[in-house]
């Protein structure tokens, strides 16, 4: 598996991961991973007495992809 350093939103499973230089296939996205400990943004709502009433954590999902070697092996079997 490849853990990619860019976000992959829901619904992108099956999308190819290509290199920028020669459009070589590196893998295929199969999942998203969000880390609870590393939110991209936190918004807090404080009441008049500085008591927190609400906190929202926005997670930045990262893509997880199958490495191209496994994709090639499946294609060769077919």
Secondary structure, 3 states (H helix, E strand, C coil): CEECCCCCCCCCCCCEEECCCCCCEEEEEEEEECCCCCCCEEEEEECCCCCEEEEEEECCCEEEEEEHHHHHHHHHHC
